[in-house]
Structure formats: structure tokens, C-alpha cells
């Protein structure tokens, strides 16, 4: 069975074609600058790579180019659309409607569109992609949607509610939703598999760290709390996002600068975090280079992230009543020795004891980085959201 996995944005369409018989990525690529001019990059498992300027007025033309790239020319990996068993789509916001992945129907598309006010930059684009995909591949190819928020729907009300009037939740759906759920779900299950223990027997903190970062408490396979909130702005400091902040500080800044709500949203999401603190560095690799060069602001940014992760590990251990493991994943989680070490430093009282040599040796890799006598295991587990989307898609169309 071959599953096409789609991650669509307002001006982009990332794709992977996965052979579920061996879970091999047969081809992958990205259609960029949709609605502007257009460009596609296409790579295959055999090593073929191609980039081309294209005309992508809408997502429909992008999908047509994806199918063309998969079925024709040197980058061909299948003979026709008929070889694609199903299409799995990543959807950012499922609200409190969707607690699991579902088959796509007209009603589901309408519901996703109805949730667009909660994720205006994402859900509208997802709907465009769903409709464009159906137009190009036809009704005969089933589609499945997998939601970033679904894994977090197991949070209890005491974790997802805010201290606002209850009517604001009822009328405007203001609550914590959490994001990166597909990644947290994948790495928690994969860690349990590696350990050879039932997921239902483990308490762990999963740390998805990248340009966007979130920490999640996973108790017996279920999310009980997470750092991102109503939007992905909340939680720990990130590449360009400020993370958690006193709302009064935002109002005060708006009064002082005269920024509108939309301008402030752009400011908090795109001009703060590492970028704002360091004067232009949002990538952790640049932060590390700055630290090596003696840049105190880079050191501050890194220290803040480590401190905030450490606080969450402690808080979630308390919330779960214990801790068996801490799992790092994502671009920073898998590739930043200093962040992993700093986040776990001083947590010996919780049973965490790092192996400094393993932490270095397994950087850019995977495996256990805690000491042999550490009561709480610390691991690097690479995430694979696309594979999980493909697995959910296969399960749903197969009736598993």
C-alpha cells in the first residue's frame, strides 16, 4: 500500500509518498510560493533530485505538479494515481471536535473550515488543499485528516481551561488546545517500543524542540498537559515566539507603541523569542555559534530555554505523580547537546542523571543519554510525523 502524505500551508505543499509495506519514503518534495509564482523540489529514494520554477496560481496546480512528478520523467516512482491507496493530510487545528484522525467527508471539510478562526493561517489553507486534492486525485482515492491537536484532547478541564469567565469558553472556544500532538504521540509510542514496555505503564515528558517548541506530559499514553495553549505562541521561548508572557505586559506594550492587535500578534510570533533577544538570531545553531564567540545575549537565550524546559519537567513530574522518562525530539531536541544537558542539569533529585559522553556521542542520532544508574531514563527519539499520518491513514482505510 502506498500513502501520499500532505502537509499544506497557505503558500506551500509538502509531500511524501510512503510505501507502507516497508515504510520507505519513495519520494518527497515541496511546492513553494503557491499564489505567487511557484517552485517545486522533488527527491526520490534512489537519489534523484530536481528543482523547477512553476506556475502555481492555486493549490490545485501544485497538486497536479506533485502527481506529474511522481508519475512521469526521471523522478517517476509510480505509474499512475491508481497506485496511491489514500492521501493523509496534516491539519493543525481540530478544536474540541476531533479527538482522533478521521476519514474525509464534506461535513469534515466544513468542520475544519469552521475552525479557521482558531487557526486562521493554517486551517483555511488545509481546506484549500483538501478540495484541491479531491479535484486532482478524484473521489475514488480516500483521504484522511490527522490533527495536531487531537492527542491533547485527553487533557482534563483543570489543565486546558483558563481563568476567564466560563462564558468565554462556551461562546468563543477559548481554551488550551496544544500543538505538535502528532510528534508527541509518535515519540512517546516509539520510546515505549524501544524500551519494550507497554506505553500504558509509563509516565514521560516529551520535549519537541525546534523553531517552535512544546513540552508534553504523557501519562500512560495519554496527554495530561502541554505547554502550547490557545495558539502555538504559548509555552517555552522559541525561535521567533516569545512563549508565555503576562497579558498585561502585552497591553502595556501596545499602549506604549500604538501597535494594533494584528501588529502585536505579528510582533509576538515573528519578532520575539531568540530572534528578539539576540538581535536577529532565531536558529539554535546560530545561537550556539554566538555562545562560542562570547555573545552574552545568545547565552541568555539558551539559558532561558533550558530553564523553562527544566521547570516543565519538574512540574509535569508533579502533575503525573512520578516520572519514568524524558524524551527529546525535533530539530533542537535531536541536535543540541547543550540544550539537553542544560535542561536536565540539577534534576538529580528527580532521579535524572545524565551521561555527558552519551549525550555528545548520540547527538544527531538516537538512543539513551542518561547514565546507567539513572532512575529516570533520558532519550533522544527522532520524530516522524509523516509516518504516523501514513499509519493512521492506512488503519482507517483498512478498517483496523
C-alpha positions as CSV (number, residue, x, y, z in Angstrom):
1,X,0.0,0.0,0.0
2,X,1.3,3.5,-0.9
3,X,0.1,6.5,1.0
4,X,0.6,10.1,-0.1
5,X,1.1,12.4,3.0
6,X,0.4,16.1,2.6
7,X,1.3,19.0,4.8
8,X,-0.2,22.1,3.3
9,X,0.3,25.7,4.2
10,X,-1.1,28.9,2.7
11,X,1.6,29.1,0.1
12,X,3.3,25.7,0.4
13,X,2.5,22.0,-0.1
14,X,5.0,19.5,1.3
15,X,4.5,15.8,0.4
16,X,5.9,12.3,0.9
17,X,4.9,9.1,-0.9
18,X,5.4,6.2,1.6
19,X,5.4,2.5,0.8
20,X,3.7,1.1,3.8
21,X,5.0,-2.4,3.1
22,X,8.4,-1.4,4.3
23,X,7.7,2.2,5.5
24,X,10.1,3.5,2.8
25,X,9.8,7.1,1.6
26,X,9.7,6.6,-2.1
27,X,9.7,10.3,-2.9
28,X,9.2,13.6,-1.2
29,X,9.2,17.3,-2.1
30,X,7.7,20.7,-1.6
31,X,5.7,23.1,-3.7
32,X,6.5,26.6,-2.6
33,X,5.2,30.1,-3.3
34,X,1.7,29.0,-4.2
35,X,-0.3,32.0,-5.4
36,X,2.9,34.0,-6.0
37,X,4.9,32.4,-8.7
38,X,5.9,28.8,-7.8
39,X,8.7,26.3,-7.4
40,X,8.9,22.6,-6.7
41,X,11.6,20.5,-5.3
42,X,11.3,16.7,-5.8
43,X,13.6,13.9,-4.5
44,X,13.4,10.1,-4.7
45,X,14.8,7.3,-2.6
46,X,17.1,6.4,-5.4
47,X,18.9,9.8,-5.0
48,X,17.3,11.7,-7.8
49,X,16.8,15.4,-7.1
50,X,15.1,18.1,-9.2
51,X,14.0,21.7,-8.7
52,X,11.9,23.6,-11.1
53,X,10.2,27.0,-11.3
54,X,6.4,26.5,-11.9
55,X,3.2,28.4,-12.1
56,X,1.1,27.7,-9.0
57,X,-1.9,30.1,-9.0
58,X,-3.7,27.8,-6.5
59,X,-3.2,24.5,-4.6
60,X,-4.8,22.7,-7.5
61,X,-1.9,23.4,-9.8
62,X,0.5,22.4,-7.1
63,X,-1.2,19.0,-6.6
64,X,-1.2,18.5,-10.4
65,X,2.5,19.1,-10.4
66,X,3.0,16.6,-7.5
67,X,1.2,13.9,-9.4
68,X,3.1,14.7,-12.5
69,X,6.4,14.5,-10.6
70,X,5.5,11.1,-9.0
71,X,4.3,9.5,-12.3
72,X,6.5,10.9,-15.1
73,X,10.0,11.7,-16.0
74,X,13.2,10.8,-14.2
75,X,11.7,11.3,-10.8
76,X,8.9,8.8,-11.5
77,X,8.2,6.3,-8.7
78,X,4.7,5.1,-9.7
79,X,2.9,4.6,-13.0
80,X,-0.4,6.4,-12.1
81,X,-2.6,7.8,-9.4
82,X,-4.3,4.4,-9.2
83,X,-1.2,3.2,-7.2
84,X,-1.9,5.7,-4.4
85,X,-4.2,3.9,-2.0
86,X,-5.0,7.0,0.1
87,X,-3.9,10.5,1.0
88,X,-3.3,11.6,4.6
89,X,-3.4,15.3,5.4
90,X,-1.9,17.1,8.4
91,X,-4.4,19.5,10.0
92,X,-3.2,22.0,12.6
93,X,-6.5,22.7,14.5
94,X,-9.2,20.2,15.2
95,X,-10.7,22.2,18.2
96,X,-12.6,20.1,20.6
97,X,-14.5,18.4,17.7
98,X,-11.8,16.0,16.7
99,X,-10.1,13.7,19.2
100,X,-8.7,11.3,16.6
101,X,-7.9,11.0,12.9
102,X,-11.0,10.6,10.6
103,X,-11.9,9.9,7.0
104,X,-12.6,13.0,5.0
105,X,-16.2,13.8,4.1
106,X,-17.9,17.0,3.0
107,X,-19.0,17.5,6.6
108,X,-15.5,17.1,7.9
109,X,-14.1,19.6,5.5
110,X,-16.8,22.1,6.6
111,X,-16.0,21.5,10.2
112,X,-12.3,22.1,9.6
113,X,-13.2,25.3,7.8
114,X,-15.4,26.3,10.7
115,X,-12.4,26.1,13.0
116,X,-10.4,28.5,10.8
117,X,-10.9,31.4,13.3
118,X,-8.8,29.4,15.8
119,X,-6.0,28.9,13.3
120,X,-6.5,31.5,10.5
121,X,-3.1,30.9,9.0
122,X,-3.5,27.2,8.8
123,X,-7.0,25.7,8.6
124,X,-8.1,27.8,5.6
125,X,-5.0,26.5,3.7
126,X,-5.8,23.0,4.8
127,X,-9.3,23.3,3.4
128,X,-8.0,24.6,0.1
129,X,-5.6,21.7,-0.1
130,X,-8.3,19.1,0.7
131,X,-10.5,20.4,-2.0
132,X,-7.7,20.7,-4.5
133,X,-6.5,17.2,-3.7
134,X,-10.0,15.8,-4.2
135,X,-10.2,17.6,-7.5
136,X,-6.9,16.2,-8.8
137,X,-6.9,12.6,-7.5
138,X,-10.7,12.1,-7.6
139,X,-13.3,10.7,-5.2
140,X,-12.1,7.1,-5.7
141,X,-8.9,7.8,-3.6
142,X,-9.9,8.1,0.1
143,X,-8.5,10.9,2.2
144,X,-7.8,11.0,6.0
145,X,-7.1,14.0,8.2
146,X,-4.7,13.8,11.2
147,X,-4.9,16.7,13.7
148,X,-2.1,18.3,15.6
149,X,-4.5,19.0,18.5
150,X,-6.1,15.6,18.7
151,X,-3.5,14.0,21.0
152,X,-4.1,16.7,23.5
153,X,-7.8,16.2,23.7
154,X,-7.3,13.8,26.7
155,X,-6.2,16.8,28.9
156,X,-8.6,17.2,31.9
157,X,-10.5,20.5,32.2
158,X,-8.3,21.6,35.0
159,X,-5.4,21.6,32.6
160,X,-7.0,23.1,29.5
161,X,-9.2,25.8,31.0
162,X,-8.2,29.4,31.6
163,X,-9.2,31.6,34.5
164,X,-11.6,33.6,32.3
165,X,-15.4,33.7,32.6
166,X,-16.8,30.3,31.6
167,X,-18.9,32.0,29.0
168,X,-15.8,32.9,27.1
169,X,-15.1,29.2,26.7
170,X,-18.7,28.5,25.7
171,X,-19.0,31.4,23.3
172,X,-15.5,31.7,21.8
173,X,-14.0,28.3,22.5
174,X,-11.1,29.9,24.4
175,X,-9.1,27.1,26.0
176,X,-5.7,25.4,25.8
177,X,-5.6,23.1,22.7
178,X,-1.9,22.2,22.4
179,X,0.0,21.5,19.2
180,X,2.7,19.2,17.9
181,X,0.4,16.4,19.0
182,X,1.3,14.2,16.1
183,X,5.0,14.4,17.1
184,X,4.4,13.9,20.8
185,X,2.2,10.9,20.1
186,X,4.7,9.3,17.8
187,X,7.8,9.7,20.0
188,X,6.0,8.5,23.2
189,X,4.8,5.3,21.5
190,X,8.2,4.8,19.8
191,X,10.0,5.2,23.0
192,X,7.8,2.6,24.7
193,X,8.5,0.3,21.8
194,X,12.3,0.8,22.1
195,X,12.1,0.2,25.9
196,X,10.0,-3.0,25.4
197,X,7.4,-1.8,27.9
198,X,3.7,-1.1,27.5
199,X,3.0,2.6,26.8
200,X,0.2,2.4,29.3
201,X,2.7,1.7,32.1
202,X,4.9,4.8,31.6
203,X,5.0,8.4,32.7
204,X,7.1,10.6,30.5
205,X,7.8,14.1,29.5
206,X,8.2,14.6,25.7
207,X,10.2,17.6,24.6
208,X,9.6,18.6,20.9
209,X,12.2,21.3,20.5
210,X,12.7,23.3,17.2
211,X,11.9,26.7,15.9
212,X,8.6,26.0,17.6
213,X,8.8,24.1,20.8
214,X,6.4,22.4,23.2
215,X,6.6,20.1,26.2
216,X,4.0,17.5,27.0
217,X,3.2,15.3,30.0
218,X,2.3,11.8,28.7
219,X,0.8,9.6,31.4
220,X,0.1,6.0,30.4
221,X,0.0,7.0,26.7
222,X,-2.3,10.0,27.2
223,X,-1.6,13.7,27.2
224,X,-2.5,15.2,30.5
225,X,-0.9,18.7,30.0
226,X,1.2,20.6,27.4
227,X,2.9,23.9,27.2
228,X,1.3,25.4,24.0
229,X,-2.1,26.8,24.6
230,X,-4.9,28.5,22.7
231,X,-2.2,29.1,19.9
232,X,1.4,27.9,19.4
233,X,2.6,31.2,20.9
234,X,2.3,29.9,24.5
235,X,4.9,27.9,26.5
236,X,8.6,28.0,26.3
237,X,10.7,30.6,24.5
238,X,11.1,29.7,20.8
239,X,12.9,30.8,17.6
240,X,10.7,33.9,17.0
241,X,7.9,33.4,19.5
242,X,8.1,34.9,23.0
243,X,6.4,31.9,24.8
244,X,4.4,32.5,27.9
245,X,4.0,36.2,28.9
246,X,1.9,38.2,31.3
247,X,-1.0,39.6,29.3
248,X,-0.6,42.9,31.0
249,X,2.8,43.3,29.5
250,X,1.3,42.9,26.1
251,X,-1.3,45.5,26.8
252,X,1.3,47.9,28.2
253,X,3.5,47.5,25.2
254,X,0.5,48.1,22.9
255,X,-0.2,51.4,24.7
256,X,3.4,52.5,24.6
257,X,4.0,51.6,20.9
258,X,0.5,52.1,19.4
259,X,0.5,48.7,17.8
260,X,-2.8,47.2,16.7
261,X,-3.9,43.7,17.7
262,X,-2.7,42.3,14.4
263,X,0.6,44.1,14.6
264,X,1.1,42.8,18.1
265,X,0.3,39.3,17.0
266,X,3.0,39.5,14.3
267,X,5.4,41.0,16.8
268,X,5.0,38.3,19.4
269,X,5.1,35.5,16.8
270,X,7.8,36.6,14.5
271,X,10.0,39.2,16.2
272,X,10.5,37.9,19.7
273,X,12.0,34.7,21.2
274,X,15.6,34.0,20.3
275,X,15.3,36.5,17.4
276,X,14.3,39.4,19.6
277,X,16.7,38.6,22.5
278,X,19.8,38.3,20.3
279,X,19.0,40.9,17.7
280,X,18.3,38.6,14.7
281,X,19.4,35.1,15.5
282,X,16.4,32.6,15.5
283,X,18.2,29.4,14.6
284,X,19.7,27.5,17.6
285,X,22.8,26.7,15.5
286,X,23.4,30.5,15.3
287,X,22.8,30.8,19.0
288,X,25.4,28.1,19.7
289,X,27.9,29.9,17.4
290,X,27.2,33.1,19.2
291,X,27.8,31.4,22.6
292,X,31.1,30.1,21.3
293,X,32.0,33.6,20.3
294,X,31.2,35.0,23.7
295,X,27.8,36.6,22.9
296,X,26.1,37.1,26.2
297,X,22.7,37.6,24.7
298,X,22.9,34.2,22.9
299,X,23.9,32.7,26.2
300,X,20.9,34.3,27.9
301,X,18.5,32.9,25.2
302,X,19.9,29.4,25.6
303,X,19.8,29.6,29.4
304,X,16.2,30.7,29.3
305,X,15.1,27.8,27.1
306,X,17.0,25.3,29.3
307,X,15.5,26.8,32.5
308,X,12.0,26.7,31.1
309,X,12.3,23.1,29.9
310,X,13.6,22.1,33.4
311,X,10.7,23.8,35.1
312,X,8.2,21.9,32.9
313,X,9.9,18.6,33.6
314,X,9.6,19.2,37.3
315,X,6.0,20.5,37.0
316,X,4.9,17.6,34.9
317,X,6.5,15.0,37.1
318,X,4.5,16.5,40.0
319,X,1.3,16.6,37.8
320,X,1.7,12.9,36.9
321,X,2.8,11.8,40.4
322,X,6.1,10.3,39.0
323,X,8.4,10.2,36.1
324,X,9.9,7.3,34.1
325,X,11.5,9.1,31.2
326,X,12.3,12.4,29.4
327,X,12.3,12.2,25.6
328,X,13.9,14.8,23.4
329,X,12.9,15.2,19.7
330,X,12.7,17.8,17.0
331,X,15.5,19.9,15.3
332,X,16.9,21.2,18.6
333,X,15.9,18.2,20.7
334,X,17.8,15.8,18.4
335,X,20.8,18.0,17.6
336,X,21.6,20.3,20.6
337,X,24.0,18.8,23.2
338,X,23.9,21.9,25.4
339,X,20.1,22.3,25.5
340,X,19.6,18.7,26.5
341,X,22.3,18.9,29.2
342,X,21.1,22.3,30.5
343,X,17.5,21.2,30.7
344,X,18.4,18.1,32.8
345,X,21.1,19.7,34.9
346,X,20.2,19.8,38.6
347,X,17.4,17.3,38.3
348,X,19.2,14.5,40.1
349,X,16.7,14.9,42.9
350,X,14.0,13.6,40.4
351,X,16.2,10.6,39.5
352,X,17.7,12.1,36.4
353,X,21.4,11.6,35.9
354,X,22.8,12.4,32.5
355,X,25.7,10.6,30.8
356,X,27.7,13.5,29.3
357,X,29.6,11.3,26.9
358,X,26.5,9.6,25.6
359,X,24.8,13.0,25.2
360,X,27.7,14.0,22.9
361,X,28.1,10.7,21.1
362,X,24.4,10.3,20.2
363,X,24.0,13.9,19.0
364,X,22.3,13.9,15.6
365,X,21.3,10.3,16.3
366,X,19.1,8.4,18.8
367,X,19.2,6.4,22.0
368,X,19.6,6.6,25.7
369,X,21.7,9.6,27.0
370,X,21.1,9.1,30.7
371,X,23.6,7.3,33.0
372,X,23.2,3.5,33.6
373,X,22.1,4.1,37.2
374,X,19.7,7.0,36.4
375,X,16.3,6.1,37.8
376,X,14.6,8.2,35.1
377,X,15.7,7.4,31.5
378,X,16.6,10.3,29.1
379,X,16.5,9.5,25.4
380,X,16.8,11.1,22.0
381,X,14.0,9.7,19.8
382,X,13.7,11.2,16.3
383,X,10.2,12.2,15.4
384,X,8.4,11.1,12.2
385,X,5.1,12.8,11.9
386,X,4.7,11.9,8.3
387,X,4.9,8.2,9.1
388,X,2.4,8.4,11.8
389,X,0.0,10.2,9.4
390,X,0.5,7.4,6.9
391,X,-0.1,4.8,9.6
392,X,-3.3,6.4,10.7
393,X,-4.4,6.7,7.1
394,X,-3.7,3.0,6.4
395,X,-5.5,2.0,9.6
396,X,-8.6,4.0,8.7
397,X,-9.0,2.9,5.1
398,X,-8.3,-0.7,6.1
399,X,-10.8,-0.6,8.9
400,X,-8.2,-1.6,11.5
